[in-house]
Structures are given as structure tokens and as C-alpha cells.
Amino acid sequence: MAKFRLRYAPSPTGFLHIGNTRTALMNYLFAKHYNGDFIVRIEDTDLERNVEGAIESQFENLNWLGIIDDESFINPGDAKYGKYMQSQKFGRYEELANDLIMQNKAYRCFCTTEELEKDYEDQVARGIVATKYSGKCAILSKEEIDNNLKLNKDFSIKFLVPKTTLNIKDFIKGDITFDSKELGDFVILKSNKIATYNFAVVVDDYDMQITHVLRGEEHISNTPRQILIYKAFGWVTPEFGHMSLIIDSTGKKLSKRSGNALFFIEQYKNQGYLPEAMFNYISLLGWSPVGEKELLSKTELISMFDDKRFSKSPSTFDMTKMKWINSQYMKTLTEEEYLKFTKKYVDQTRFNIASKSETWLNQVLLLFKKELEFAEQINNHLDIFFNDVKISAETLAVLNAIENNDVIVKEFEKQINNLSEWTVENIKELIKAVSEATSKKGKDLFMPIRIVSSHSEQGPSLADVIYLLGKEKVLANIVETK
């Protein structure tokens, strides 16, 4: 059996996003599960739409996620596989397109843009929905062709679609049938000698000995054209599988225009998501392992991968679940790993961490290790430790709604003033003393103390918060609250 070879082939017209990450990741898992090769190929023939920095973004973010290629233009394989960037293969495409002309499986089309547009408009006017090329250049005589060439008329090369029925065994969607008469002859080499997508991708997949083509279902309409090209050359056709759409919470296809605030991988990286968590979550979009376990390492996912467990239904990108998975991964970090990771995301324009000791800062950051969904959220918790936070009217109303809160606050202030050694344990004992002196417990005890100490209704361990705020800050906050 041939070694499995799968590829991810992005166009550098944009940056790595959730959709094409899922494609790359699934091809990677598929290849690695079967001890095969994962190839990254750049489809950059649309030169006008190529975006500066897009190729670098693809590789940087794939590597960050742990989706490491076995072959690419950075790390090429055997020379027999050809180039890994389409812009370096224009001669190869043109040669093969001309081979098809010689075999009467393709022809030169001399129609102008204006003629093609008029033909299209005429078909629409006649109520034809599936418009296609009329094929008039397919029946030009040799004399007409030679004359056009002598006149240096521009031409494209069109593939001559044979009359046939294609039965495609899609390993995700099942059997799909296409009637070629619905396709119409299509361009494989444009007048500027640049190959079209459907032609270039077949040549590349053949050259690179790709065994399985795994991609999104939006490519299903391309598949019959590509299979016809394979057949025209007499090449072995790879197996095809088309993954279901990824949709947003409204049921629309996930895109940067669909309202999803975070679409590009770089955005998640910048907000402090862990690559292992993103790898885990994206692997569950349209695919599921055996069992109920959802938190899975790369090693586990490679081992458990099964190409028969793709879903045929659309998969919803659930931001809440993405955050939950990331929070679980953050909890598993050691304290040292957590601190090293989280410190990179502290907004130093808001918080002067240089003015604090590293020990104190570490203790503050560790307070929130079990609360963060992603690292940048740490900035939502630091105000009370670095800045003068005024108590809000809403928080003050919560305090005033607690019966005899003034008695608790007064006793707490007295105990704080009398506390000689400022330790967490002494502060815990102090809170117990306030409880005994006021006969208050639970929320009626802790909420007034938390509010007057930190000007906040919520937070981690109360004694730890009070300790890290410091005696002077806590007393100042109490005075301001009165």
C-alpha cells in the first residue's frame, strides 16, 4: 500500500483562520495516524490578490499550533515531487495543457472577454441558471486556429469535457454522482499563461503523489472537474473527502464577516490562548473520537484519529466551549509555566508591575490561575491591586442592603488596626474574630468585608486579597467607603 500523503494548500490571499486551520489540522492528524507525510503547498497563482505577509502568517501560526509539515518550500522533499509553490511551476502547467491539446482533450479558445460576457447574458436572458461555455472554439478548423495564431490573438486553453457520468466515492459524504454535461468546457490555462485552480491543483497533487484530498465541502463542485483531468492524463485519482461547514451561532458559515469576533488564529494567540487548547478544540469541529473524553493531547488525537468519524452535518464554532477548553489547559500548567505565560499578557500601560516585587506580583497572578479562560483576562482583575478603584454605586447598594453592615465594617476596621503581623493566616483568624464579635456568618459576613477592602463584590480567596492589597490600602479603602 502506498504511503499516505496528505496536503494543506493555502492561498496567500489571507491569514490563517479557523476554517483553514481545521483543514490543515485534519490532514495532519490523518497523515500522522497512518505514519504518512503532511505537506504544505502554497497556491499563489492569483498574484494580484496575494497579501504581503500571508505566507509567513501561515507557517508561523501552524508551527505555533504544533501542525508541523514534513515537506514545504521551506523544507522540500525529494525533487521528484516538484516545487511547493505554484508560482514556480508555470512552465510545468503550460507544458501539460499543451499535451492535452495534442491529445484533442483540450483546445485553444480565442473568445474575447466581451464575447464571453455577451454569451453569458444571452443564456441568463433565456432563463438558463447553470450557464456554461458554448464550446464554439472547440469546433474551429485547423485553418481558423492557425490564422488566429498568426494574428497573435490572445487565447486561453479550455478542457474539453467528455460526455460521462462520474460516480465519486467521497469518504465523508458517501457516493456523489455528477453528469459532465452540466459542467461545460472550462479554462485550464488563462490567456496570461497562468494555470487555473482546478488544473494546477491536479498537477500538483499528481506530482506530489497525494493519496488523499481532505478539504471543506465548498470544494465539492471542483471535484468532478479535477477527476476529469486525472482521467484525461490517465493518472490515478486520489481519494476525496469533504468536511462539513463550520458555522457560527446564527447558523451562517463562519467567516470574518459573519460576526465572529475572533476569526484569525493570530487573534487567539494575541489574547493568550494556549496552542494545545486550540489544537484540541479545532480537532473536534466536524469530527469526534470514540468515547466522551473531550480534552485530548496531540498524541492522543493522532492515535485516536479515524477517518470514518467525520460528521456530515455542519459544525458550530462554540466560543464558550473554546474558552472552557482553554481554561482547563491553563489549570494544568505548573505555577512556573502559568506565570511565565500570563506575564506576557499583562497590560503594562495600565499596571506598573515594575514598581512591585516579583514575589508579590507572582502571588497576585496566581490568585486567578483557576479563573482565567485566556491569559489576557488577567487584566480584568488587576485594577484593585495597582490602581485607586472607586466603589461603584451598584456595589455600594449591595453593601447597604446587608443588615448591620456598618457594625461588621467597624469591627473589621478595629481588628485590622490592631493586627501587628500582616500574614494570610492572621487575616483568616481576624475574619473569624469579626464573625464571633458580630454573630455574622456566610455572605452577610464576607460580602461587607470584601466590598470595603477591595471595592469589589467578587474575587478569589478573601484573606489572600486582603493580604496582597496591604494594610495601608485596605484601611484607605474602608475610609473611602464610609
C-alpha positions in Angstrom: 0.0 0.0 0.0 1.3 3.4 -0.9 2.5 5.7 1.9 -0.3 8.1 2.8 0.5 11.6 1.7 -1.9 14.5 2.5 -1.6 18.2 1.9 -2.7 21.5 3.1 -2.6 24.0 0.2 -3.4 27.6 1.3 -3.6 30.6 -1.0 -1.6 33.6 0.4 -4.6 35.9 -0.1 -5.3 36.0 3.6 -4.1 34.9 7.0 -4.6 31.6 8.9 -8.1 31.4 10.2 -10.3 28.8 12.0 -11.6 27.3 8.7 -8.3 26.6 7.0 -6.7 25.6 10.4 -9.3 22.8 10.7 -8.3 21.7 7.1 -4.6 21.7 8.0 -5.1 20.0 11.3 -7.3 17.2 10.0 -4.9 16.5 7.1 -2.1 16.5 9.7 -3.9 14.0 12.0 -4.8 11.8 9.1 -1.3 11.6 7.8 0.3 11.1 11.2 -2.1 8.4 12.3 -1.1 6.3 9.3 2.6 7.2 9.6 2.3 9.3 6.4 3.5 12.6 5.2 1.9 16.0 5.7 2.7 18.5 3.0 2.2 22.3 2.9 1.9 23.7 -0.6 1.4 27.3 -1.5 -1.2 28.0 -4.2 -0.1 31.5 -5.2 -1.1 31.8 -8.8 -3.6 34.6 -8.1 -0.8 37.1 -8.0 -2.9 40.2 -7.8 -4.7 39.0 -4.6 -1.7 37.8 -2.8 -1.3 39.5 0.6 2.1 40.6 1.9 3.0 38.5 5.0 0.3 35.9 4.4 2.7 33.0 3.7 4.7 33.9 6.8 1.5 34.0 8.9 0.5 30.6 7.7 3.8 28.9 8.7 4.2 30.9 12.0 0.8 30.1 13.2 0.8 26.5 12.0 4.1 25.9 13.8 2.7 27.7 16.9 -0.3 25.3 16.9 2.0 22.3 16.5 0.9 21.4 13.0 4.4 20.8 11.6 4.9 19.9 8.0 7.1 17.1 6.7 7.5 19.0 3.4 7.1 22.5 2.2 9.1 25.1 0.2 11.0 25.8 3.4 11.6 22.1 3.9 11.3 20.4 0.5 11.2 16.7 -0.1 12.5 14.7 -3.0 13.0 16.6 -6.2 10.5 14.3 -7.9 7.7 16.0 -6.1 8.3 19.2 -7.8 8.1 22.7 -6.4 6.0 23.6 -3.4 4.8 27.0 -4.7 2.6 27.2 -7.8 4.2 30.4 -8.9 7.4 28.3 -9.6 5.6 25.8 -11.8 4.1 27.9 -14.6 6.2 26.1 -17.2 5.0 22.7 -16.0 1.3 23.7 -16.2 1.7 25.1 -19.7 3.5 22.1 -21.0 0.8 19.7 -19.7 -2.0 21.9 -21.0 -0.4 21.8 -24.4 -0.1 18.0 -24.1 -3.9 17.8 -23.7 -4.3 19.9 -26.9 -2.1 17.4 -28.7 -4.4 14.6 -27.5 -7.6 16.5 -28.5 -8.6 16.7 -24.9 -8.3 20.5 -24.7 -8.4 23.4 -27.2 -7.5 27.0 -27.6 -10.3 29.4 -27.0 -9.9 32.8 -28.8 -13.2 34.3 -27.5 -12.7 37.8 -26.1 -14.0 38.8 -22.7 -16.7 40.8 -24.4 -17.9 37.8 -26.4 -17.9 35.6 -23.3 -19.9 38.2 -21.3 -22.5 38.5 -24.2 -22.8 34.7 -24.3 -23.4 34.6 -20.6 -26.0 37.4 -20.7 -27.9 35.7 -23.6 -28.1 32.5 -21.5 -29.4 34.3 -18.5 -31.9 36.1 -20.7 -33.1 32.6 -21.9 -33.6 31.6 -18.3 -30.6 29.3 -18.1 -29.4 29.0 -14.5 -26.4 26.8 -14.9 -24.7 28.8 -17.5 -21.7 27.3 -19.3 -19.4 28.0 -22.2 -21.0 27.4 -25.7 -18.0 25.4 -26.9 -17.8 27.2 -30.2 -14.0 27.3 -30.2 -13.9 23.5 -29.8 -15.0 23.1 -33.4 -12.7 25.6 -35.1 -10.9 24.2 -38.1 -7.1 23.9 -38.2 -7.0 26.7 -40.7 -9.0 29.0 -38.4 -6.8 28.1 -35.5 -3.6 28.7 -37.5 -4.9 32.0 -38.8 -5.7 33.2 -35.2 -2.3 32.2 -34.1 -0.7 34.1 -36.9 -2.7 37.2 -35.9 -1.3 36.8 -32.4 -4.8 36.6 -31.0 -5.0 36.0 -27.2 -6.3 32.6 -26.2 -7.0 30.6 -23.2 -6.8 26.8 -23.1 -10.1 25.1 -22.3 -10.5 21.5 -21.2 -12.8 19.5 -23.5 -15.3 17.9 -21.1 -16.3 14.4 -22.3 -19.8 13.2 -22.0 -19.8 10.9 -19.0 -21.3 10.3 -15.6 -18.9 10.5 -12.6 -19.5 8.4 -9.5 -17.4 9.8 -6.7 -16.9 7.8 -3.5 -16.4 10.6 -1.0 -15.1 9.0 2.2 -17.1 11.6 4.3 -20.2 12.4 2.2 -20.6 9.0 0.6 -21.4 8.4 -3.1 -21.8 11.5 -5.2 -22.9 11.4 -8.8 -22.1 14.2 -11.4 -23.3 14.4 -15.0 -20.5 16.0 -17.0 -22.9 17.7 -19.4 -23.8 20.1 -16.6 -20.2 21.4 -16.4 -19.4 22.8 -19.8 -15.8 23.1 -21.1 -13.7 25.1 -18.6 -10.4 27.0 -18.7 -7.3 25.3 -17.5 -4.7 27.9 -18.7 -5.6 31.6 -18.9 -4.6 33.9 -21.7 -1.7 35.1 -19.5 -0.4 31.5 -19.3 -1.3 31.1 -15.6 -3.0 27.9 -14.8 -6.4 27.9 -13.2 -7.0 26.4 -9.7 -8.6 23.2 -10.9 -5.8 22.4 -13.3 -2.9 23.4 -11.1 -4.1 21.6 -8.1 -4.5 18.3 -10.1 -0.9 18.7 -11.5 0.4 19.4 -8.0 -1.4 16.6 -6.3 -0.1 14.2 -9.0 3.4 15.4 -8.9 3.5 15.2 -5.1 1.8 11.8 -5.1 -1.0 12.9 -2.8 -3.1 9.9 -1.8 -6.0 11.6 -0.1 -7.6 15.0 -0.7 -9.3 16.2 2.5 -10.9 19.6 2.3 -14.1 21.6 3.0 -17.4 20.8 1.3 -17.3 24.1 -0.6 -14.8 22.3 -2.9 -17.3 19.5 -3.9 -18.2 21.4 -7.1 -14.5 21.4 -8.1 -14.1 17.7 -7.6 -15.7 16.4 -10.9 -13.6 18.8 -13.0 -10.4 17.6 -11.2 -11.3 14.0 -11.6 -11.9 14.5 -15.4 -8.4 16.0 -15.6 -6.9 13.0 -13.8 -8.7 10.7 -16.2 -7.6 12.7 -19.3 -4.0 12.1 -18.3 -4.5 8.5 -17.2 -3.4 9.3 -13.7 -4.5 7.5 -10.6 -7.1 9.6 -8.7 -6.6 10.2 -5.0 -9.4 9.5 -2.5 -11.6 12.5 -1.8 -13.3 13.6 1.4 -15.2 16.8 2.0 -15.7 18.1 5.6 -18.9 19.8 6.6 -19.1 23.5 7.0 -18.1 25.3 10.2 -21.0 27.6 11.1 -21.4 30.4 13.7 -24.0 30.6 16.4 -26.5 32.1 13.9 -26.1 29.2 11.5 -24.1 31.1 8.9 -20.8 29.9 7.5 -18.1 31.0 9.9 -16.2 33.9 8.3 -14.6 37.2 9.2 -17.9 38.8 8.1 -20.2 36.5 10.0 -19.9 38.4 13.2 -17.4 36.1 14.9 -15.1 38.5 16.8 -12.2 36.1 16.6 -11.7 34.5 13.2 -7.9 34.5 12.7 -5.5 32.3 14.7 -3.3 35.3 15.4 -6.1 36.9 17.3 -6.3 33.9 19.7 -2.6 33.9 20.1 -2.6 37.6 20.9 -5.3 37.1 23.5 -3.4 34.4 25.4 -5.0 31.1 24.2 -2.7 28.1 24.5 -1.9 26.4 21.2 -2.5 22.9 22.7 -6.1 24.0 23.6 -6.7 25.4 20.2 -5.4 22.2 18.6 -7.7 20.2 20.8 -10.8 22.3 20.2 -10.5 22.7 16.4 -9.9 18.9 16.1 -13.5 18.5 17.4 -15.1 20.6 14.7 -16.8 18.2 12.4 -15.0 15.1 13.8 -15.3 13.2 17.0 -13.3 10.5 18.8 -14.7 7.4 20.3 -15.9 8.0 23.9 -16.9 11.0 25.8 -13.5 12.5 26.6 -13.0 16.0 25.1 -9.7 17.1 26.5 -7.2 15.3 24.3 -3.5 15.9 23.6 -2.0 15.9 20.2 -0.5 12.4 20.8 -3.9 11.1 21.8 -5.7 12.7 18.8 -3.1 11.2 16.4 -3.6 7.8 18.0 -7.4 8.0 18.1 -7.9 9.5 14.6 -10.4 7.7 12.5 -11.4 9.0 9.0 -14.8 7.3 9.4 -15.8 9.6 12.3 -16.3 12.8 10.3 -19.7 14.4 10.7 -21.9 15.0 7.6 -23.7 17.8 9.5 -22.4 21.4 9.9 -20.3 22.0 13.0 -20.9 25.0 15.2 -18.0 27.0 16.4 -18.8 27.5 20.1 -16.8 30.3 21.6 -18.0 29.3 25.1 -16.6 25.8 24.7 -13.4 27.1 23.2 -12.9 29.3 26.3 -13.7 26.4 28.6 -11.2 24.0 26.9 -8.6 26.7 27.1 -9.3 27.3 30.8 -8.9 23.6 31.5 -5.5 23.7 29.8 -4.5 26.7 31.8 -5.4 24.9 35.0 -3.0 22.1 34.2 0.0 24.5 33.8 2.5 24.4 36.6 2.8 27.6 38.6 6.0 28.4 36.9 4.5 27.8 33.4 1.4 29.8 34.3 3.4 32.8 35.5 5.8 32.8 32.5 2.8 32.6 30.1 0.5 35.1 31.8 3.0 37.8 32.5 3.4 38.3 28.7 -0.2 39.5 28.6 -0.2 42.0 31.5 -1.0 45.4 30.1 1.9 47.4 31.4 0.4 50.7 30.2 -2.3 50.2 32.9 -0.3 48.4 35.6 3.1 49.4 36.7 4.4 46.0 37.5 8.0 47.3 37.6 7.1 49.1 40.9 6.2 45.8 42.6 8.4 42.9 43.8 8.3 39.8 41.7 7.2 37.7 44.6 4.2 39.9 45.3 3.3 40.0 41.5 3.5 36.2 41.3 1.2 35.9 44.3 -1.3 38.2 42.7 -1.3 36.5 39.4 -1.6 33.1 41.0 -4.8 34.1 42.7 -6.5 33.9 39.3 -5.0 30.7 37.9 -8.2 28.8 38.2 -10.4 31.7 36.9 -8.8 32.7 33.6 -10.3 31.5 30.3 -7.4 33.0 28.5 -4.3 34.9 29.6 -5.3 38.4 28.6 -8.2 38.2 31.0 -5.7 38.8 33.8 -6.1 42.5 33.1 -9.7 42.4 34.2 -8.5 41.5 37.7 -5.5 43.7 38.5 -7.1 47.2 38.9 -7.7 46.8 42.7 -4.0 45.9 43.3 -2.4 48.6 41.2 -4.9 51.5 40.9 -7.3 53.5 43.1 -10.6 51.9 42.3 -13.6 53.9 43.3 -16.5 51.9 44.7 -19.4 51.9 42.2 -23.0 53.0 43.1 -24.2 49.4 42.4 -21.6 47.9 44.7 -22.4 50.4 47.4 -26.1 49.5 47.1 -25.2 45.8 47.6 -23.3 46.8 50.8 -26.1 48.9 52.1 -28.6 46.1 51.5 -26.8 43.9 54.1 -28.3 44.3 57.5 -26.0 45.9 60.1 -23.1 46.0 57.6 -21.8 49.1 59.5 -21.3 47.0 62.6 -19.3 44.5 60.7 -17.2 47.1 58.9 -16.5 48.9 62.2 -15.3 45.7 63.9 -13.3 44.7 60.8 -11.5 48.1 60.8 -10.7 47.8 64.5 -9.3 44.4 64.1 -7.2 45.5 61.1 -5.8 48.4 63.1 -4.9 46.1 65.9 -3.2 43.5 63.7 0.5 43.5 64.4 1.8 40.9 62.0 0.4 41.0 58.4 0.1 37.4 57.3 -2.6 35.4 55.5 -3.2 33.2 58.5 -3.6 36.1 60.8 -6.0 37.7 58.4 -8.1 34.5 58.4 -8.1 34.5 62.2 -9.1 38.2 62.1 -12.1 37.4 60.0 -13.2 34.7 62.4 -12.9 37.2 65.2 -15.1 39.6 63.4 -17.7 36.8 62.9 -17.6 36.0 66.7 -17.9 39.6 67.7 -20.8 40.4 65.4 -22.5 37.0 65.3 -22.5 37.2 61.4 -21.6 34.3 59.1 -21.5 33.5 55.4 -22.4 36.1 52.8 -23.5 38.6 55.5 -20.0 38.5 56.9 -17.8 38.1 53.9 -19.5 40.4 51.5 -19.2 43.6 53.6 -15.6 42.8 54.3 -14.8 42.1 50.6 -16.5 45.3 49.4 -14.9 47.6 51.9 -11.5 46.0 51.4 -11.4 45.8 47.7 -14.3 47.9 46.4 -15.4 44.8 44.6 -18.2 42.2 45.1 -16.2 39.3 43.6 -12.8 37.9 43.8 -10.6 34.9 44.8 -9.7 34.0 48.4 -10.7 36.9 50.6 -7.8 36.6 53.0 -5.3 36.4 50.2 -6.8 39.5 48.5 -6.6 41.5 51.8 -3.0 40.4 52.4 -1.8 41.3 48.9 -3.7 44.7 49.0 -1.7 45.5 52.1 -2.8 47.0 55.4 -2.5 50.6 54.3 -4.5 50.1 51.1 -7.3 48.2 52.9 -7.7 50.9 55.6 -7.8 53.6 52.9 -10.5 51.7 51.1 -12.5 51.3 54.2 -12.3 55.1 54.9 -13.3 55.9 51.3 -16.3 53.5 51.5 -17.8 55.2 54.6 
